[in-house]
Amino acid sequence: MLKILMLLLALPGFVMADENIKTIWSSNLDNQFRMTGDAAVAVCDGNIYCGNGEINLMTGKVIRHFASEYFGNDIKQIKFSAGAVIFASQSTGNEEESDCSYEYCWNAFDMKTGKLLWETTQASADCRNWAPVLLETCGDIALLAKGKNHDELNAVDARSGKILWQLKFGSIVNLAVSGNGVFLRAGKYVMALSAVNGKILWKTALPDSTLQLMELGKSQVYISGKSDEDSYLISINQQTGKTIWKKDFPKGDLFQPVELKGTLFFISQPEKDFMPGFLLALDAESGRETWRIQAVADFNGWDFQPKIFKDKLIMWSGDAKYLENSGSSGDVKLFCIDPADGKKKWDYLPAKTLQYSLLVCGDYIIIKDNDAMRCLHTGDVK
């Protein structure tokens, strides 16, 4: 069983700034929100969307629950397009039965009225064909990865659900959008398509390995993978599909990167003997390492991707108690890191709980755990 996300940051000269972070509101989330610990959270037009509910950002009051009999029991993605909010969810059958399957659901609602606009479902062939439920939007188009083996990309009108075009690939495991370009990872390939008509713009083969993630930067596609010997991160040009650089790491996990002002930030956690991992900063253009902070990173539903906040990075971290007893998390804090040198700017200790998710909206930070949410105001924190 995967452990709770922990990061041990060993940085001298930290300055505490807890007193400048204020909790504006906190709220328990009822079971109508159809959410688990890592359920999606998104913000649009001053409201928070979490599970199948809508919450006022300033007050924490529940505005409504979106209703449909076809909602999955685990809402994983929330996107917005053409005045519609679109939910992607999944439900799991009985995994002990030979005919168990996953059901994927996509539901679109009018953001003003809450009225259901359209919905569609897709069952997988069986539990062995599990893949994450995928949803992206591009202009007025919603993109869904469907098919019994998750091998069909559907582009639909975001308001009506009408199919605009369809393409078949190998099993699609990553999907992202930048401008009018659609980027996906299917089988051993990463490729770019036109969102308008689905035309393949380029297709690039990836090394043989267990592929982990795909993220988009300003002008690059980042792909990580893990082989029997090591792990790697590849940078690919979004326009041409050509590899810009490839960087190798000790075998282990490379978590989702985030790009800020030409620098790429991510966590590398080696597998060997609970070796300390690192929060790394790489020059996005060359892949050259600019700094690293020693860290221990394990996770169990935690939001382990650094987030951009006021041109800084915020992320979860644990204290030194983790090294004394790997089964104990100690105190988990929210840290703000200076992207220029990796030094800490401030930290914040919330109430102890599990399954933290993190969302930034201007001067506000939204924290969600299993069954509660809180809003922090950080207007005085630099």
N, C-alpha and C positions, 0 to 999 in steps of 0.2 A: 504493500500500500504506500502510495506516495506521501511524503512528509509535508508538513506545513512549510510554506515559503519562508526561508530565513536568509538574511544577508547580514554578515558581520563586517561593519565598516571600521577600519582601524585608522582613524584620521585624528591627528593632534589639533588642538586649538579650536575646537568646535565652540560656537556661540549659540546658546539656547535662545529660542524666540517663542516659546509656548504661549507667553502672555499676550502676544499679538494675534493669536488665532482664536476666534470666537465661534462657538457653536450657535448658529442662527436657529436651528430647529432639529429635532430628532423625532423619528416616528417609527412605530412598529408596523410591519407590513403583514396584512392578513393573508389567509390562504387563497383568496381570490386572485392574487397576483400571479399564480401559476408559475412559480419560479423556484429554482434551486440555488445553491450558493453561488454558482458562476453564471446566473441568468444575466441576460443582456441589460445594459443601462445606456440610455441615450438622452440627449437634450436637444430640443428644437423650440424656437419661439418662446423661450422663457419657461418651458415646462419640461419635467423629467418624465421619461417613459421607462418603466421598469416592469419586467414580466408583461402582463397584459393590462397594466394600469398606467394612468397619467396623473402626475403630481405637480402642484404648483411649486416652482423653484424657490420663491420668496417665502412661502408660508409652510410648505410641507403638507398642505391639505390635499387629500385625494380628490381629483376632479371627476374621474370616472374609471370604470373598467370596460374594456372592449370585449364584446361577447360573441362567441361563435362555438358551435358544437364541435368544430374541427380543429380547435386549438390543440396543439400538442401539450404534454404536461411539462415540458422543459423548453422555455423560450430562449433561444440562443442568439438571435440577431434582430436588430431593429433598425430600419432605414427609412428615409423620407424622400418623397418625390412627387411633384405635381400636386401638392396639397393633400397627399395621402401618407399615412404612416403604415409601413409594411412590416409584419412580424414573421420571422422564420423560427419554427419550433420542431421538436421531435418527440415521439413517444416510443417506448420500448415494450415489446411483448415479453412473454415469459421465456427468459434465456435458458431455462432448463428443458424446454420442449424443443424437439427437433425441427419444428416448423416455425420457430420464433422469427420475428422480423422487426424492423424499425419502420415507423411511419413518419414521414416528413410532411410538414404543413406550412403553407404560406398564406397569410391573411392580410388583406389591405382594407383600411378604413379611412373615411373622410376625416381629416383632422379637425374640422370645425364642428361637424354634426355627430361624429362618432359612428356614422352609418357604415355598415359593411359594404364595400365596393365589389370585391371579388375574393375568391379563395380557391386553392388547389392543393391536392395532397398527392403523395407518392409513397408507396411501400417499397422497401428494399427486398431483394430476393430472399435473404435470410440474415441472421446476426453476423455471419462471417463477412458480409459485404458492408459492414458499418462504414460510414463516412460522415464527416461533419455536415450539418445542414448549412447550405450556402445561399447567400443573398447579397446582391450589390445593386446599386442604382446608378444610372448615368443619364442625366437630363430627365426626360419623361419616360425612361425605359427602366424596367426592373429585370434583373438577370437572376435566374434560378437554375441550380444544378439538379436535374431530375434524372429519370431513368431507373430501371431496376438495379443497375449496377453503378448508379451515380455517374453515368457516362453521357448525359445529354444536357447541353446548355440551351435553355429557353430564354429568349428575349421577349418580354411582354410589355404592353402598354400599362404604365403604372396606375392609371385611373380605371381602365376597363378590364385588365387582365388578358386582353386579346393578344394571341401569339403573333409576333412580328417576324421572327426567324428562329430556326432551330439548327443545332449542329451536334454531331456525335463525336466523342473522343473516347480515350480510355477513362478510367475512373478519375473524376475531377476532385481534387483534394484542397485546392486553394483557388481563390477568386478575388480579384481586386480591380479597381477602376481608377484611371487618371485621365482627365480631360475626356476625349471621345474614345480613348483606348481601353480595351478590356484585356486584362492579363490573367492567365490561368495556368495552373500546373496540373497536368494529366499524365499518368503513367510516368515515363522517364523524360518528359519534355516540359518546357515552359514555353509559352507562346503568347503573342499579342494579336488581338482581333479588333476590327472596327465595330463599335457599338451600333452603328447605323444599320449595317447589313450582315455582320458576322464574318466578313472577309478576313482570312488569315493574313496578317501583315508580316510576321516572321515566326519561326519555330526553331528552338535551340535544344539540342540533346544535353542531358545532365549526366554527371558521373554515376556509375553504379553504386548505390548506397541506399540507406534508409533516409528518405527525404523528410525533413522536419517542418519547415515553414517557408513562407514567401511573404515578403513585405515590400512596399513601394517607398522609394525615397523621392527626392525632387526630380531626378532624371534617370534613376536607376531602379532595377529590380534586384532585391536581395534574396538569395536562396541559401538555406543551410541544409546540411546533410550529415550523416554519420555512417562511416564504414566500419569494418572489423578492426582497423588500425587507428583511425583518428576521426575527427570531425572537421568540417570545413564551412566557410562562408564564401559565396560567390556573388560578385557584383556584375550585372548585365545591363547594357545600355537599353533604355526603354524604346528608343527609336529604331535601333538596328538589330537588337538581339545578340550583339557581339559581347563576349566576356571582356570586362574591363580589368578585373583582378580576382584572384582566388587566394584565400588565406586559410592555413591549416591551424588546428587547435588540438589539444589532447582530447582523446575520445570522451565524449560526454554530451551534454545538452547545451545548445545555443538557443537562448530565449529571444522573443520578438525584439528586434531593434527599433530604434526611433532615430530619425535624422533631424538635426538642428544646426542651422548655419554652417553647412558643409562638413559636419562631424556626425559620425554614426555611433550610437551608444547601445550597448546590449550586455547581457550577462552570459558568461561562459562558465559552466559547471562540469568539471571532469568527473568521470565515474570512479576512478581508481581510489580505493581506500579512503573515501570521504575527504579527498583532497580539497583544500580551499579553492573556491572559484574566484571569478573576478568580474567586476563591472569595468568594461573596457570602452575606450574612446578611440575610434579610428578615423583618419582622414577619409572622407567619402570618395574623393577623387582617386586616391592612390592606394587606399587600404593600409596606409602606414599607421602604426599605433602611436598615439600621442600621450596617453596615460592610462593607468589601470589602478583599481582599488581592490585589495584582497577582500574576498567575500565568500560566504557559504550560502549556497542557493539550493534549497529543496522546496517543493511546493505541493499543495493539495487544494486546488481550486483558488489559489491566490492570484491576484492580478500582478504578475511579475514583470510586466513591461514598464520601463520608465515612462512617465508622462511629462509633457512640456507645460510648464507653468511660469508665466512672466519671464520667458527666455531662460529659465532654469529647468532642472530636472527634479521631479518628485518621485519617490519610490518607497516601498516598504523595506524595513530592515529590522534585524533582531539584535540583542545585546550579547555580551560575552557568555551568558549562561548557556548558550547553545553549545559551546565548546566543552563545557563541564559535563553535560549530559545531552547526548544527541537526541534523546526523546523529549527534551524540555525546550520549549521555545523561548522562555524568558519573556522580557517585555518587547513587544513589537511596536515600532514607532514609524511614523511617516517622516522621511528625511527629504530635505531640499538640498540638491547638490549643484555646485557651480560647474557648468559644463566646460569652462576654460581650463580648470586644473583638478577637478574632482573633489575639492574641499567642500565641507558641509556649511550651509548657510544657516539652517535652523532645523529643528525637529519638533515633532508633536506626538504625544502619547495618548491615543484614544482608549476607551474602555476595552478591556480584554474580550475578544470574541474571535470567531473564525471566519474564513471565507471572505476576506476583504476584497471589494472591487473599488476602483478609483476612477473618477471622472472629473475633468476640469472644465469649468464654464466661466470664463472671465476671472473675476476676483473670488470665485466660489469653487470649493472642492467638495464633491459629493462622495461620501463613503457608504458603501452598502455591504452588510454582512448577510448571514443566512436569512434573517427575518426582520431586519431593521435597516433604517437609512438615516443618515445625518448630513446636514449641510454646514460647512465651515466657511466663514467669511475671513478673507485674508487681505483686506484692503490696505492694512498698515504694514504688511510684511513685504519686504523687498527681496 
